[in-house]
Protein backbone atom coordinates (compact mmCIF):
# COMPACT_ATOMS: atom_id res chain seq x y z
CA UNK A 1 0.00 0.00 0.00
CA UNK A 2 2.84 2.37 0.84
CA UNK A 3 4.22 2.02 -2.68
CA UNK A 4 0.99 3.25 -4.28
CA UNK A 5 0.06 0.14 -6.26
CA UNK A 6 -2.95 -0.64 -4.08
CA UNK A 7 -5.41 0.97 -1.68
CA UNK A 8 -6.76 -0.55 1.54
CA UNK A 9 -10.37 0.12 2.46
CA UNK A 10 -12.20 -0.99 5.59
CA UNK A 11 -15.94 -1.33 5.22
CA UNK A 12 -17.68 0.47 8.08
CA UNK A 13 -20.64 -1.91 8.25
CA UNK A 14 -18.68 -5.08 9.00
CA UNK A 15 -15.00 -4.13 9.28
CA UNK A 16 -14.12 -6.17 6.18
CA UNK A 17 -10.84 -5.11 4.57
CA UNK A 18 -10.83 -4.60 0.84
CA UNK A 19 -7.67 -4.20 -1.22
CA UNK A 20 -8.23 -2.14 -4.35
CA UNK A 21 -5.93 -2.38 -7.35
CA UNK A 22 -6.08 -1.60 -11.04
CA UNK A 23 -5.73 -5.23 -12.10
CA UNK A 24 -5.15 -8.86 -11.14
CA UNK A 25 -1.37 -8.61 -11.51
CA UNK A 26 -1.13 -6.32 -8.48
CA UNK A 27 -2.92 -8.91 -6.34
CA UNK A 28 -0.44 -11.55 -7.42
CA UNK A 29 2.50 -9.25 -6.62
CA UNK A 30 1.06 -8.42 -3.18
CA UNK A 31 0.46 -12.10 -2.43
CA UNK A 32 3.98 -13.08 -3.55
CA UNK A 33 5.59 -10.33 -1.47
CA UNK A 34 3.55 -11.15 1.63
CA UNK A 35 4.54 -14.79 1.39
CA UNK A 36 8.21 -14.38 0.40
CA UNK A 37 9.19 -11.25 2.35
CA UNK A 38 7.00 -11.57 5.44
CA UNK A 39 6.22 -15.31 5.56
CA UNK A 40 2.53 -14.36 5.74
CA UNK A 41 -0.04 -16.48 3.96
CA UNK A 42 -2.96 -14.67 2.38
CA UNK A 43 -6.11 -15.53 0.51
CA UNK A 44 -8.16 -13.31 -1.77
CA UNK A 45 -11.85 -13.33 -2.49
CA UNK A 46 -12.87 -11.25 -5.50
CA UNK A 47 -15.11 -8.26 -4.89
CA UNK A 48 -16.72 -6.67 -7.89
CA UNK A 49 -16.58 -2.89 -7.57
CA UNK A 50 -16.89 -0.29 -10.29
CA UNK A 51 -15.23 2.62 -8.53
CA UNK A 52 -14.11 3.92 -5.14
CA UNK A 53 -15.08 7.56 -4.57
CA UNK A 54 -13.91 9.74 -1.73
CA UNK A 55 -16.94 11.67 -0.54
CA UNK A 56 -17.17 15.10 1.05
CA UNK A 57 -19.95 17.42 2.13
CA UNK A 58 -19.93 20.62 4.19
CA UNK A 59 -23.53 19.90 5.28
CA UNK A 60 -23.11 17.38 8.13
CA UNK A 61 -26.80 16.43 8.09
CA UNK A 62 -26.70 15.66 4.35
CA UNK A 63 -23.49 13.65 4.82
CA UNK A 64 -24.99 11.65 7.70
CA UNK A 65 -28.15 10.97 5.67
CA UNK A 66 -26.01 9.72 2.78
CA UNK A 67 -23.95 7.50 5.06
CA UNK A 68 -27.05 6.10 6.79
CA UNK A 69 -28.86 5.33 3.54
CA UNK A 70 -25.80 3.91 1.73
CA UNK A 71 -24.14 2.28 4.77
CA UNK A 72 -23.40 -1.02 3.03
CA UNK A 73 -21.28 0.91 0.48
CA UNK A 74 -19.33 3.10 2.94
CA UNK A 75 -15.72 2.42 3.88
CA UNK A 76 -12.70 4.32 5.12
CA UNK A 77 -9.26 4.40 3.54
CA UNK A 78 -5.99 3.91 5.41
CA UNK A 79 -6.03 7.56 6.49
CA UNK A 80 -9.61 7.45 7.80
CA UNK A 81 -11.21 9.28 4.87
CA UNK A 82 -14.76 8.30 3.95
CA UNK A 83 -15.08 6.35 0.71
CA UNK A 84 -18.15 5.28 -1.27
CA UNK A 85 -17.64 1.88 -2.93
CA UNK A 86 -19.90 1.82 -5.99
CA UNK A 87 -20.60 -1.66 -7.33
CA UNK A 88 -21.75 -0.40 -10.74
CA UNK A 89 -21.79 2.78 -12.81
CA UNK A 90 -25.56 2.91 -12.36
CA UNK A 91 -25.26 2.81 -8.55
CA UNK A 92 -22.72 5.63 -8.66
CA UNK A 93 -24.88 7.73 -10.98
CA UNK A 94 -27.97 7.12 -8.84
CA UNK A 95 -26.11 8.12 -5.67
CA UNK A 96 -24.87 11.31 -7.34
CA UNK A 97 -28.41 12.17 -8.47
CA UNK A 98 -30.06 11.32 -5.14
CA UNK A 99 -27.48 13.14 -3.01
CA UNK A 100 -26.63 16.36 -4.88
CA UNK A 101 -24.91 17.94 -1.86
CA UNK A 102 -22.34 15.15 -1.70
CA UNK A 103 -19.14 15.70 -3.66
CA UNK A 104 -17.81 12.47 -5.20
CA UNK A 105 -14.05 12.58 -5.81
CA UNK A 106 -12.18 9.94 -7.76
CA UNK A 107 -8.84 10.53 -6.04
CA UNK A 108 -8.05 10.87 -2.36
CA UNK A 109 -6.54 14.36 -2.66
C-alpha positions in Angstrom: 0.0 0.0 0.0 2.8 2.4 0.8 4.2 2.0 -2.7 1.0 3.2 -4.3 0.1 0.1 -6.3 -3.0 -0.6 -4.1 -5.4 1.0 -1.7 -6.8 -0.5 1.5 -10.4 0.1 2.5 -12.2 -1.0 5.6 -15.9 -1.3 5.2 -17.7 0.5 8.1 -20.6 -1.9 8.2 -18.7 -5.1 9.0 -15.0 -4.1 9.3 -14.1 -6.2 6.2 -10.8 -5.1 4.6 -10.8 -4.6 0.8 -7.7 -4.2 -1.2 -8.2 -2.1 -4.4 -5.9 -2.4 -7.4 -6.1 -1.6 -11.0 -5.7 -5.2 -12.1 -5.2 -8.9 -11.1 -1.4 -8.6 -11.5 -1.1 -6.3 -8.5 -2.9 -8.9 -6.3 -0.4 -11.5 -7.4 2.5 -9.3 -6.6 1.1 -8.4 -3.2 0.5 -12.1 -2.4 4.0 -13.1 -3.6 5.6 -10.3 -1.5 3.5 -11.2 1.6 4.5 -14.8 1.4 8.2 -14.4 0.4 9.2 -11.3 2.4 7.0 -11.6 5.4 6.2 -15.3 5.6 2.5 -14.4 5.7 0.0 -16.5 4.0 -3.0 -14.7 2.4 -6.1 -15.5 0.5 -8.2 -13.3 -1.8 -11.9 -13.3 -2.5 -12.9 -11.2 -5.5 -15.1 -8.3 -4.9 -16.7 -6.7 -7.9 -16.6 -2.9 -7.6 -16.9 -0.3 -10.3 -15.2 2.6 -8.5 -14.1 3.9 -5.1 -15.1 7.6 -4.6 -13.9 9.7 -1.7 -16.9 11.7 -0.5 -17.2 15.1 1.0 -19.9 17.4 2.1 -19.9 20.6 4.2 -23.5 19.9 5.3 -23.1 17.4 8.1 -26.8 16.4 8.1 -26.7 15.7 4.4 -23.5 13.7 4.8 -25.0 11.7 7.7 -28.1 11.0 5.7 -26.0 9.7 2.8 -23.9 7.5 5.1 -27.0 6.1 6.8 -28.9 5.3 3.5 -25.8 3.9 1.7 -24.1 2.3 4.8 -23.4 -1.0 3.0 -21.3 0.9 0.5 -19.3 3.1 2.9 -15.7 2.4 3.9 -12.7 4.3 5.1 -9.3 4.4 3.5 -6.0 3.9 5.4 -6.0 7.6 6.5 -9.6 7.5 7.8 -11.2 9.3 4.9 -14.8 8.3 4.0 -15.1 6.3 0.7 -18.2 5.3 -1.3 -17.6 1.9 -2.9 -19.9 1.8 -6.0 -20.6 -1.7 -7.3 -21.7 -0.4 -10.7 -21.8 2.8 -12.8 -25.6 2.9 -12.4 -25.3 2.8 -8.5 -22.7 5.6 -8.7 -24.9 7.7 -11.0 -28.0 7.1 -8.8 -26.1 8.1 -5.7 -24.9 11.3 -7.3 -28.4 12.2 -8.5 -30.1 11.3 -5.1 -27.5 13.1 -3.0 -26.6 16.4 -4.9 -24.9 17.9 -1.9 -22.3 15.2 -1.7 -19.1 15.7 -3.7 -17.8 12.5 -5.2 -14.0 12.6 -5.8 -12.2 9.9 -7.8 -8.8 10.5 -6.0 -8.0 10.9 -2.4 -6.5 14.4 -2.7 
